[in-house]
Amino acid sequence: MKKRKKNRKKILLLFIILIILIALFLTLKLFKPKKEYIIKTDKDATIDEIYVYGNHLNLNGTIDIHLTNTNINEMNLLFYAKEEIRVPLNYKITDENIYFEISDKLNNGYLYDNLNINNYNIYIETIDNEKTEYYNLKNNTKYDTTEYYSIRKNNELKKLLLSNKNSTIHLDVKKVTDNNVYDIVIDPGHGGIDPGASGNGYSETDFTYLISSKVKEKLESHGLKVKLTRGDLSDSERLPNYGDNGRVNIANETKAKYLLAIHLNSNEYGDNGLEVYTAYNVDYTFASNIAKSITNQTGTNYSTNRAFKKQDGVYTRTLQDIDLKENYETALANGYKPYDVSNETTYYFIIRETGGYMSGAYKDSRDGAPYNHYVNSNVGMESYLLELGYLTSKKDVNNLKNNLDAYVDGIVDAMLEELKSEE
C-alpha cells in the first residue's frame, strides 16, 4: 500500500515538473524577441516614387553621387530577412546622382506576390569589384504606408504592408482571410438605359454582360475570386461611371489586381476585328497575348483600324490636343481649375481611373460631379479594355453569335496563362 502511494507521489511530481517545463518553454517562446534583420548603415537612398500596378512593385529614387563609389557594376533592391531576395535595379550615373528604378514600365516591376510570409527590411545594395555597400531607403513620397493584397494561390491570400521602420522601408507579409478582396474585376460595358454601340440589329449590351458573366464563372472554377461591376440591368437602370455606386469605385474597392472591360465597337469606315486597349507606358506582352488567344480560338482577325495601334490587335489611346482643349475650356466655363492632363494621359476612363495615379487617374471632386475616390492611390489595377469586334461588321457579328463561348475561352485562357507565367 505504501509502495503504491509512493509511486503515485512520484508520478504526480513528474507531472508537475512536466507542466512547469512546458509553461517555461511557452513563456520563453512567447516573450523571446523576434530577430530583426537590420543592416547598420549611415547612408541613405532617397525614394521618390513607390507604387504597385497590378501585382508588380515599382520604385525609383536617387543616391547622392558623393556617398558612393561610381565604379559600381551591380545595384539591387535587397529584401533582407532570414531569406535574402535581390531584385536587380536599372541605374544611371550622372554628375550629381545615381538614379535607379526597378522598371521604366508600369507593369514590369517586381512580382510582389512571390514573396514568402516574413518581415523584411529593404535596402539598396551596390557592388563593385572591391566592396559591397548598403543604403537605407528614405521614403520621400507622400505614401507612408502602401497596402497590397496578393492574387490567391491554393486559396491563400497574402497582405503586404510597406511602412517606414528601422531607419528604412519595412515590408510585413502575412497570410490573411478577407472575402472583400478580389483577384480580378470584369466590367461589362454599358448596360440598362445605355445600350452602347450598335449595328446590324444588335447593341453592345446584347453581348457584354453575357460574355462577362461566363468569363467570371470560368475564372472562379480555377480558384480565383472575381467581381462583376454590374449585373444584368433592366431597361430602366443605369450604372454611373463615378460616385459611391459607380463602376470605377465599385472596381477600386475590390483591391483586385486586374481589370478586363468587355466592349464591342462600331464605326462608319468598314473596320472589323479585335482591339485590346492598354494604359500608357506599359509592356505590351500581356495585351498581345490576350489578342492572340482570342483570335486563335475564335477565328476573328486583328482590327483593321490603324488609329492608336501599337501592335497587331493592341492599342494605346491617350488624350489628343482636341481633348486637352475641351478640358481647358470646360473648366474655364464652369469656374474650376483644369484637370492636370497631357498627351500621355490614358483616354478610356475605365483603364485610367482604376490604375491609380500611375495610369493618369484625374477625376477628383474639383468640378463638383461624382468622382473617383481612389484618384491618388499608389496601388492600382492592371486594366485592359477589350473591343471584341465591330457591330457594324456582319462578319464580326456572325462570329460573335456563333462562337461566343470561344471568345470567353480566349479571354480566360490568356488570363490563366498570364498568372501561370508569374509563378
Secondary structure per residue as TSV (DSSP state, phi and psi in degrees):
chain	resnum	aa	ss	phi	psi
A	1	M	-	360.0	-46.3
A	2	K	H	-62.3	-39.8
A	3	K	H	-63.3	-37.8
A	4	R	H	-66.4	-41.2
A	5	K	H	-63.9	-40.1
A	6	K	H	-62.8	-41.2
A	7	N	H	-64.6	-38.2
A	8	R	H	-63.6	-39.9
A	9	K	H	-64.2	-40.6
A	10	K	H	-62.3	-44.9
A	11	I	H	-63.2	-42.4
A	12	L	H	-62.9	-42.4
A	13	L	H	-63.6	-44.0
A	14	L	H	-62.5	-38.8
A	15	F	H	-63.5	-43.2
A	16	I	H	-64.3	-42.7
A	17	I	H	-62.2	-41.2
A	18	L	H	-62.9	-42.9
A	19	I	H	-61.7	-42.0
A	20	I	H	-63.8	-42.6
A	21	L	H	-65.1	-42.2
A	22	I	H	-63.5	-44.0
A	23	A	H	-62.5	-41.0
A	24	L	H	-64.7	-42.3
A	25	F	H	-61.5	-46.2
A	26	L	H	-65.5	-37.0
A	27	T	H	-65.1	-45.8
A	28	L	H	-63.5	-39.9
A	29	K	H	-67.8	-38.8
A	30	L	H	-69.2	-40.6
A	31	F	H	-99.6	-0.2
A	32	K	S	-68.1	122.8
A	33	P	-	-65.2	136.8
A	34	K	-	-69.0	140.8
A	35	K	-	-70.1	126.9
A	36	E	-	-95.1	121.1
A	37	Y	-	-86.2	92.3
A	38	I	-	-117.9	132.9
A	39	I	-	-99.8	121.0
A	40	K	-	-82.9	115.3
A	41	T	-	-148.3	145.9
A	42	D	S	-101.0	12.1
A	43	K	-	-104.4	142.4
A	44	D	E	-121.5	142.5
A	45	A	E	-108.8	135.1
A	46	T	E	-90.5	125.3
A	47	I	E	-96.8	116.4
A	48	D	E	-95.6	-21.4
A	49	E	E	-151.0	136.1
A	50	I	E	-146.9	129.1
A	51	Y	E	-157.9	164.3
A	52	V	E	-123.1	118.8
A	53	Y	E	-113.9	117.9
A	54	G	T	70.2	-118.8
A	55	N	T	-122.6	30.0
A	56	H	E	-118.3	128.3
A	57	L	E	-83.3	135.5
A	58	N	E	-135.5	146.7
A	59	L	E	-153.6	159.7
A	60	N	E	-148.9	160.5
A	61	G	E	-179.6	-164.2
A	62	T	E	-140.1	157.3
A	63	I	E	-122.7	130.6
A	64	D	E	-58.5	129.2
A	65	I	G	-59.8	-25.2
A	66	H	G	-78.8	-9.4
A	67	L	G	-92.1	-6.6
A	68	T	S	-143.8	168.4
A	69	N	-	-84.2	126.1
A	70	T	T	-79.8	1.6
A	71	N	T	-90.2	22.0
A	72	I	-	-65.8	144.9
A	73	N	-	-121.5	5.2
A	74	E	E	-158.8	137.7
A	75	M	E	-136.2	131.9
A	76	N	E	-130.7	153.7
A	77	L	E	-92.6	119.6
A	78	L	E	-105.7	116.6
A	79	F	E	-89.6	111.0
A	80	Y	E	-108.9	115.3
A	81	A	S	-153.5	-155.7
A	82	K	S	-57.6	-36.5
A	83	E	S	-102.4	145.5
A	84	E	E	-112.2	128.7
A	85	I	E	-120.6	127.4
A	86	R	E	-112.7	127.8
A	87	V	E	-111.9	114.4
A	88	P	E	-60.0	138.5
A	89	L	-	-109.9	143.4
A	90	N	E	-80.9	138.9
A	91	Y	E	-144.9	155.8
A	92	K	E	-138.9	128.8
A	93	I	E	-97.1	125.5
A	94	T	-	-116.8	-174.7
A	95	D	S	-68.4	-24.1
A	96	E	S	-113.1	-33.4
A	97	N	E	-140.9	164.5
A	98	I	E	-106.1	114.2
A	99	Y	E	-90.4	135.1
A	100	F	E	-135.2	155.6
A	101	E	E	-159.4	157.0
A	102	I	S	-74.8	-46.3
A	103	S	-	-155.8	155.4
A	104	D	S	-94.5	5.2
A	105	K	S	-113.7	142.6
A	106	L	T	-56.9	-42.0
A	107	N	T	-103.2	19.8
A	108	N	-	-118.3	26.7
A	109	G	S	-77.5	-157.3
A	110	Y	E	-83.5	129.8
A	111	L	E	-68.1	97.9
A	112	Y	G	-62.2	-33.7
A	113	D	G	-62.1	-23.3
A	114	N	G	-77.6	-6.6
A	115	L	-	-71.3	140.6
A	116	N	-	-81.2	164.7
A	117	I	S	-60.8	120.9
A	118	N	E	-178.0	173.8
A	119	N	E	-117.3	118.2
A	120	Y	E	-114.5	137.9
A	121	N	E	-97.0	140.9
A	122	I	E	-113.8	133.9
A	123	Y	E	-135.6	163.2
A	124	I	E	-95.1	134.6
A	125	E	E	-118.9	126.4
A	126	T	E	-115.7	140.3
A	127	I	E	-129.6	129.3
A	128	D	-	-122.0	-168.5
A	129	N	S	-70.2	-18.1
A	130	E	S	-109.5	-35.2
A	131	K	-	-153.8	167.5
A	132	T	E	-116.4	133.8
A	133	E	E	-122.6	153.7
A	134	Y	E	-126.1	149.2
A	135	Y	E	-133.7	132.6
A	136	N	E	-65.4	154.7
A	137	L	E	-99.3	110.3
A	138	K	E	-89.7	111.7
A	139	N	E	-76.4	105.4
A	140	N	-	-100.8	14.4
A	141	T	S	-93.8	174.8
A	142	K	S	-89.1	3.9
A	143	Y	-	-102.4	93.0
A	144	D	S	-68.9	-30.9
A	145	T	-	-132.1	147.6
A	146	T	E	-132.5	116.4
A	147	E	E	-107.3	131.0
A	148	Y	E	-140.8	145.7
A	149	Y	E	-118.8	137.1
A	150	S	-	-77.1	169.5
A	151	I	-	-70.0	140.2
A	152	R	-	-67.8	135.0
A	153	K	B	-134.2	123.9
A	154	N	T	53.8	39.2
A	155	N	T	65.2	18.0
A	156	E	B	-103.8	131.2
A	157	L	E	-116.4	131.7
A	158	K	E	-112.9	141.6
A	159	K	E	-106.7	129.6
A	160	L	E	-118.1	123.2
A	161	L	E	-123.8	115.6
A	162	L	E	-91.2	134.1
A	163	S	E	-150.5	173.3
A	164	N	E	-95.0	118.9
A	165	K	E	-160.8	150.6
A	166	N	T	56.4	37.1
A	167	S	T	67.6	12.0
A	168	T	E	-148.6	-168.0
A	169	I	E	-91.2	132.3
A	170	H	E	-114.5	143.1
A	171	L	E	-123.5	123.9
A	172	D	E	-107.7	120.2
A	173	V	E	-115.6	120.8
A	174	K	E	-142.4	158.0
A	175	K	E	-82.1	136.0
A	176	V	E	-137.0	167.8
A	177	T	-	-124.0	120.6
A	178	D	-	-153.0	105.8
A	179	N	T	-75.4	-6.5
A	180	N	T	-91.3	-0.5
A	181	V	-	-101.7	130.4
A	182	Y	-	-114.9	163.0
A	183	D	S	-93.6	-42.8
A	184	I	E	-138.7	142.1
A	185	V	E	-112.0	134.7
A	186	I	E	-112.8	125.4
A	187	D	E	-110.1	102.7
A	188	P	E	-72.3	116.8
A	189	G	-	-59.6	142.7
A	190	H	S	59.3	-145.5
A	191	G	B	121.9	148.0
A	192	G	T	66.0	-126.1
A	193	I	T	-60.5	-30.2
A	194	D	B	-94.6	102.5
A	195	P	-	-81.8	-13.2
A	196	G	-	78.2	-154.4
A	197	A	S	-67.4	159.3
A	198	S	E	-145.5	161.2
A	199	G	E	168.9	147.2
A	200	N	T	54.2	34.1
A	201	G	T	83.1	7.2
A	202	Y	E	-126.8	156.4
A	203	S	E	-124.7	168.3
A	204	E	G	-56.2	-41.0
A	205	T	G	-69.0	-8.5
A	206	D	G	-72.3	-16.6
A	207	F	T	-125.4	-35.2
A	208	T	H	-63.7	-45.2
A	209	Y	H	-69.4	-41.3
A	210	L	H	-59.7	-48.1
A	211	I	H	-64.1	-45.1
A	212	S	H	-61.1	-43.9
A	213	S	H	-66.0	-35.7
A	214	K	H	-69.1	-39.4
A	215	V	H	-62.2	-44.3
A	216	K	H	-57.1	-50.0
A	217	E	H	-60.1	-42.7
A	218	K	H	-68.9	-41.7
A	219	L	H	-65.0	-38.6
A	220	E	H	-65.8	-29.2
A	221	S	T	-67.3	-14.8
A	222	H	T	-100.9	15.9
A	223	G	T	87.6	8.4
A	224	L	-	-92.3	152.1
A	225	K	-	-103.3	119.7
A	226	V	E	-123.8	138.0
A	227	K	E	-117.8	132.9
A	228	L	E	-93.8	138.1
A	229	T	S	-72.1	-20.1
A	230	R	-	-151.8	164.1
A	231	G	-	-94.6	-164.4
A	232	D	-	-84.3	91.5
A	233	L	-	-67.2	149.5
A	234	S	-	-78.2	169.5
A	235	D	T	-65.2	-15.2
A	236	S	T	-99.8	-0.7
A	237	E	-	-100.6	154.6
A	238	R	-	-140.7	134.9
A	239	L	-	-98.5	114.4
A	240	P	-	-69.0	159.7
A	241	N	S	-78.8	-35.8
A	242	Y	S	-123.9	177.2
A	243	G	S	91.0	178.5
A	244	D	T	-53.3	-42.1
A	245	N	T	-106.5	20.0
A	246	G	S	-83.9	158.6
A	247	R	H	-64.3	-29.5
A	248	V	H	-65.8	-49.1
A	249	N	H	-71.5	-33.7
A	250	I	H	-59.0	-44.4
A	251	A	H	-66.5	-47.6
A	252	N	H	-63.6	-33.4
A	253	E	T	-68.7	-15.8
A	254	T	T	-75.5	-17.2
A	255	K	T	58.2	29.7
A	256	A	-	-72.3	167.0
A	257	K	S	-101.6	-28.7
A	258	Y	E	-130.7	148.4
A	259	L	E	-132.1	133.4
A	260	L	E	-121.7	117.9
A	261	A	E	-98.3	125.9
A	262	I	E	-100.8	120.0
A	263	H	E	-139.3	171.2
A	264	L	E	-134.2	154.9
A	265	N	E	-108.2	171.7
A	266	S	-	-163.3	148.4
A	267	N	-	-162.7	177.8
A	268	E	S	-101.6	10.9
A	269	Y	S	-105.9	6.3
A	270	G	-	80.1	15.0
A	271	D	-	-71.5	156.7
A	272	N	-	-152.3	165.6
A	273	G	S	105.4	-179.2
A	274	L	B	-92.5	140.1
A	275	E	E	-134.7	129.7
A	276	V	E	-114.3	118.1
A	277	Y	E	-99.8	143.0
A	278	T	-	-125.0	171.0
A	279	A	-	-74.0	167.3
A	280	Y	S	-74.5	143.7
A	281	N	S	66.2	48.9
A	282	V	-	-119.6	160.7
A	283	D	-	-75.9	134.2
A	284	Y	-	-90.9	6.0
A	285	T	H	-57.8	-50.3
A	286	F	H	-66.4	-43.1
A	287	A	H	-59.0	-42.4
A	288	S	H	-64.1	-38.9
A	289	N	H	-67.9	-34.5
A	290	I	H	-61.7	-48.5
A	291	A	H	-60.8	-43.1
A	292	K	H	-64.5	-43.7
A	293	S	H	-62.9	-43.3
A	294	I	H	-68.7	-45.8
A	295	T	H	-65.9	-38.3
A	296	N	H	-64.7	-37.4
A	297	Q	H	-89.0	-22.5
A	298	T	H	-106.6	-18.4
A	299	G	-	81.7	1.0
A	300	T	-	-72.1	170.6
A	301	N	-	-113.1	163.1
A	302	Y	B	-63.8	149.5
A	303	S	-	-59.7	147.1
A	304	T	-	-84.7	-5.6
A	305	N	-	-69.9	131.4
A	306	R	-	-101.2	-15.6
A	307	A	T	-68.7	130.0
A	308	F	T	67.2	14.1
A	309	K	E	-74.6	135.8
A	310	K	E	-112.5	-39.0
A	311	Q	E	-147.1	175.2
A	312	D	T	-56.7	117.3
A	313	G	T	78.3	-0.6
A	314	V	E	-119.3	131.5
A	315	Y	E	-136.2	146.5
A	316	T	-	-131.0	110.2
A	317	R	-	-103.8	125.0
A	318	T	B	-116.5	171.0
A	319	L	-	-65.3	134.2
A	320	Q	-	-98.1	172.3
A	321	D	H	-55.8	-37.4
A	322	I	H	-66.2	-33.7
A	323	D	H	-69.2	-40.8
A	324	L	H	-65.7	-39.2
A	325	K	H	-63.6	-43.0
A	326	E	H	-63.5	-40.8
A	327	N	H	-58.5	-45.7
A	328	Y	H	-66.3	-46.3
A	329	E	H	-68.5	-36.9
A	330	T	H	-64.0	-43.9
A	331	A	H	-62.9	-43.0
A	332	L	H	-62.3	-44.0
A	333	A	H	-68.0	-29.1
A	334	N	H	-105.2	3.9
A	335	G	T	74.8	31.8
A	336	Y	S	-128.8	162.2
A	337	K	-	-68.3	131.9
A	338	P	-	-58.5	149.8
A	339	Y	-	-64.7	149.2
A	340	D	-	-83.0	86.4
A	341	V	-	-128.3	164.6
A	342	S	-	-152.8	-175.6
A	343	N	T	-70.2	-4.8
A	344	E	T	-100.2	1.3
A	345	T	S	-80.8	128.0
A	346	T	B	-60.8	135.9
A	347	Y	S	-75.5	-52.5
A	348	Y	S	-74.0	123.4
A	349	F	H	-61.8	-35.9
A	350	I	H	-68.9	-28.4
A	351	I	H	-79.0	-47.6
A	352	R	H	-65.0	-46.8
A	353	E	T	-85.6	-5.3
A	354	T	T	-105.7	-0.7
A	355	G	S	-102.8	13.9
A	356	G	G	71.4	-170.4
A	357	Y	G	-62.9	-20.9
A	358	M	G	-63.5	-34.1
A	359	S	G	-95.9	11.2
A	360	G	T	89.4	19.9
A	361	A	-	-53.4	133.2
A	362	Y	-	-139.1	-6.2
A	363	K	-	-75.7	84.5
A	364	D	-	-98.1	-163.1
A	365	S	S	-93.9	10.4
A	366	R	T	-64.2	-25.9
A	367	D	T	-93.8	2.7
A	368	G	S	80.4	-1.7
A	369	A	S	-93.0	166.1
A	370	P	-	-52.2	145.1
A	371	Y	-	-140.1	175.4
A	372	N	-	-86.6	113.4
A	373	H	T	-68.6	-15.1
A	374	Y	T	-110.3	25.3
A	375	V	T	-60.7	-30.4
A	376	N	T	-104.5	13.5
A	377	S	-	-67.1	142.5
A	378	N	S	-102.1	17.2
A	379	V	E	-127.3	118.0
A	380	G	E	-139.1	163.1
A	381	M	-	-81.7	148.4
A	382	E	E	-84.0	105.0
A	383	S	E	-112.1	142.4
A	384	Y	E	-136.4	143.1
A	385	L	E	-110.6	123.0
A	386	L	E	-105.7	110.0
A	387	E	E	-92.2	101.0
A	388	L	E	-75.6	-11.5
A	389	G	E	166.5	179.2
A	390	Y	E	-106.4	121.7
A	391	L	T	-68.0	-18.1
A	392	T	T	-82.6	0.1
A	393	S	-	-108.1	117.8
A	394	K	H	-60.1	-36.1
A	395	K	H	-60.3	-48.0
A	396	D	H	-65.8	-41.6
A	397	V	H	-63.3	-45.7
A	398	N	H	-63.0	-38.4
A	399	N	H	-64.9	-41.8
A	400	L	H	-62.6	-47.0
A	401	K	H	-62.9	-40.6
A	402	N	H	-88.3	-20.1
A	403	N	S	-130.4	32.6
A	404	L	H	-56.2	-43.7
A	405	D	H	-65.7	-27.5
A	406	A	H	-69.4	-34.0
A	407	Y	H	-64.3	-42.5
A	408	V	H	-59.8	-47.9
A	409	D	H	-62.2	-38.8
A	410	G	H	-62.4	-42.0
A	411	I	H	-67.3	-48.7
A	412	V	H	-62.7	-46.3
A	413	D	H	-62.1	-38.1
A	414	A	H	-65.5	-40.5
A	415	M	H	-66.2	-44.2
A	416	L	H	-66.1	-37.8
A	417	E	H	-66.3	-37.5
A	418	E	H	-62.2	-45.7
A	419	L	H	-68.2	-37.3
A	420	K	H	-64.8	-38.6
A	421	S	H	-67.9	-16.5
A	422	E	T	-93.1	-4.5
A	423	E	-	-72.3	360.0
